[in-house]
Structures are given as C-alpha cells and as structure tokens.
Amino acid sequence: MSNAFKSIEQGLKEALSHARGDKSAAVLHEIEIPDPDVQAIRARTGLSQVAFARSIGVKKATLLNWEQGRRHPEGPARVLLALIAKDPQIVQRTLTP
C-alpha cells in the first residue's frame, strides 16, 4: 500500500469514529503559519496587484491592505499565501486547465 492510501484510509477511519460519536479518535492537526510578507510573495509570482488578487480570490483593496500592513490575512488566505510563498506558480499550475 502507498503512503497516500494509508493516509486516506486513516482519515476515513477517523471520520467513521467521529460519526459514531467517538470523540477520543479525533486528531487535531495544527500547523503554525508565520505572518506572510504579502508584497514579497506577490512579487515572486510576477503578477500585478490586480492579477494576483484575482488569482487568489480577494479584492484588490484587500490585497493592498495586506501589503501595506493595515490588515493581515487570516485562515485559508494565510494558508494559501504560505503555499504560494513556497511555490509561486502553484495557483496557476493547479487551476489552469
């Protein structure tokens, strides 16, 4: 069996245990994600602010606020930015048909 299969199998077992009400089987996976340097991440992609904002599904104003430090990305946006920081072309490669 491959590692992927084992991981999926374990996830399904945990989901079934949870569905049955067994809270002891629940496993919480927490990953610490550092504050992203949004401007540097965008620059590495080579995209304009408008194109980058569109590619990650946020408004240009939101991106500007992140880049200028007035606001900070949270939750899924923070995870997506961390992925893009490691692989600047991940969004285009993954979502382009």
Backbone hydrogen bonds in HBPLUS format (Angstrom, degrees):
<---DONOR---> <-ACCEPTOR-->    atom                        ^
c    i                          cat <-CA-CA->   ^        H-A-AA   ^      H-
h    n   atom  resd res      DA  || num        DHA   H-A  angle D-A-AA Bond
n    s   type  num  typ     dist DA aas  dist angle  dist       angle   num
A0006-LYS N   A0002-SER O   3.05 MM   4  6.37 164.0  2.08 151.0 155.2     1
A0007-SER N   A0003-ASN O   2.91 MM   4  6.10 155.2  1.97 148.6 155.3     2
A0008-ILE N   A0004-ALA O   2.94 MM   4  6.18 162.4  1.97 153.2 157.7     3
A0009-GLU N   A0005-PHE O   2.79 MM   4  5.97 164.6  1.81 155.7 160.5     4
A0010-GLN N   A0006-LYS O   2.92 MM   4  6.07 158.6  1.97 144.8 150.4     5
A0011-GLY N   A0007-SER O   2.97 MM   4  6.19 157.9  2.02 145.6 151.9     6
A0012-LEU N   A0008-ILE O   2.91 MM   4  6.19 155.4  1.98 151.8 158.2     7
A0013-LYS N   A0009-GLU O   2.98 MM   4  6.25 156.4  2.03 148.4 154.9     8
A0014-GLU N   A0010-GLN O   2.95 MM   4  6.22 158.2  2.00 150.8 156.6     9
A0015-ALA N   A0011-GLY O   2.91 MM   4  6.14 154.3  1.98 145.8 153.2    10
A0016-LEU N   A0012-LEU O   2.91 MM   4  6.15 158.9  1.96 151.1 156.0    11
A0017-SER N   A0013-LYS O   3.00 MM   4  6.21 159.4  2.04 147.7 153.4    12
A0018-HIS N   A0014-GLU O   2.91 MM   4  6.09 158.1  1.96 147.4 153.8    13
A0019-ALA N   A0015-ALA O   2.86 MM   4  6.06 156.3  1.92 146.8 153.6    14
A0020-ARG N   A0016-LEU O   3.02 MM   4  6.25 138.3  2.20 140.8 151.4    15
A0020-ARG N   A0017-SER O   3.19 MM   3  5.13 127.4  2.48  92.3 105.8    16
A0022-ASP N   A0017-SER O   2.91 MM   5  5.27 153.4  1.98 159.3 150.5    17
A0021-GLY N   A0018-HIS O   2.91 MM   3  5.05 153.9  1.98 104.7 113.0    18
A0026-ALA N   A0023-LYS O   3.28 MM   3  5.51 157.7  2.34 104.5 111.0    19
A0041-ILE N   A0037-ASP O   2.94 MM   4  6.19 158.3  1.99 156.8 164.0    20
A0042-ARG N   A0038-VAL O   2.89 MM   4  6.09 167.8  1.90 155.8 158.5    21
A0043-ALA N   A0039-GLN O   2.95 MM   4  6.11 159.1  2.00 144.9 151.2    22
A0044-ARG N   A0040-ALA O   3.07 MM   4  6.28 150.0  2.16 144.2 151.0    23
A0045-THR N   A0042-ARG O   2.97 MM   3  5.25 138.2  2.15 104.1 116.3    24
A0046-GLY N   A0043-ALA O   3.10 MM   3  5.25 140.4  2.26 100.6 111.8    25
A0052-PHE N   A0048-SER O   2.85 MM   4  5.95 164.5  1.88 153.8 158.5    26
A0053-ALA N   A0049-GLN O   2.90 MM   4  5.94 167.7  1.92 150.0 154.0    27
A0054-ARG N   A0050-VAL O   3.00 MM   4  6.16 162.7  2.03 148.6 153.7    28
A0055-SER N   A0051-ALA O   2.90 MM   4  6.06 150.9  1.98 142.7 151.2    29
A0056-ILE N   A0052-PHE O   3.11 MM   4  6.42 138.4  2.29 149.8 159.4    30
A0058-VAL N   A0053-ALA O   2.97 MM   5  5.12 167.9  1.99 147.2 147.1    31
A0057-GLY N   A0054-ARG O   3.26 MM   3  5.05 155.0  2.33  96.7 104.1    32
A0062-THR N   A0059-LYS O   3.06 MM   3  5.21 122.1  2.41  99.0 113.0    33
A0063-LEU N   A0059-LYS O   3.13 MM   4  6.54 160.5  2.17 152.9 157.5    34
A0064-LEU N   A0060-LYS O   2.87 MM   4  6.17 161.0  1.91 154.7 160.0    35
A0065-ASN N   A0061-ALA O   2.97 MM   4  6.19 158.3  2.02 146.0 151.5    36
A0066-TRP N   A0062-THR O   2.98 MM   4  6.30 152.7  2.06 149.4 157.1    37
A0067-GLU N   A0063-LEU O   2.83 MM   4  6.10 167.7  1.85 158.1 161.3    38
A0068-GLN N   A0064-LEU O   2.88 MM   4  6.01 149.5  1.98 148.8 156.9    39
A0070-ARG N   A0065-ASN O   2.92 MM   5  5.04 129.4  2.19 150.2 156.0    40
A0071-ARG N   A0065-ASN O   3.24 MM   6  5.34 158.2  2.29 119.3 116.7    41
A0069-GLY N   A0066-TRP O   3.14 MM   3  5.12 159.8  2.18 103.1 109.0    42
A0078-ARG N   A0075-GLY O   3.04 MM   3  5.44 123.7  2.37 108.0 121.4    43
A0079-VAL N   A0075-GLY O   3.21 MM   4  6.60 152.2  2.29 148.9 157.2    44
A0080-LEU N   A0076-PRO O   2.87 MM   4  6.10 164.2  1.89 153.0 157.1    45
A0081-LEU N   A0077-ALA O   2.93 MM   4  6.12 159.7  1.97 147.5 152.8    46
A0082-ALA N   A0078-ARG O   3.01 MM   4  6.22 148.4  2.11 139.4 148.0    47
A0083-LEU N   A0079-VAL O   2.99 MM   4  6.34 151.8  2.07 150.0 157.5    48
A0084-ILE N   A0080-LEU O   2.95 MM   4  6.26 160.5  1.99 151.6 156.9    49
A0085-ALA N   A0081-LEU O   2.84 MM   4  6.02 147.4  1.95 144.2 153.3    50
A0086-LYS N   A0082-ALA O   3.26 MM   4  6.52 144.7  2.40 138.8 146.3    51
A0086-LYS N   A0083-LEU O   3.14 MM   3  5.30 125.6  2.45  97.7 110.8    52
A0087-ASP N   A0083-LEU O   2.91 MM   4  6.14 145.5  2.03 146.1 157.1    53
A0090-ILE N   A0087-ASP O   2.97 MM   3  5.49 167.3  1.99 132.2 132.0    54
A0093-ARG N   A0089-GLN O   2.91 MM   4  5.94 169.6  1.92 163.4 166.9    55
A0094-THR N   A0090-ILE O   2.92 MM   4  5.81 152.3  2.00 139.9 147.7    56
A0095-LEU N   A0091-VAL O   2.88 MM   4  5.86 163.6  1.91 156.0 160.1    57
A0096-THR N   A0092-GLN O   3.00 MM   4  5.50 139.7  2.17 140.8 146.3    58
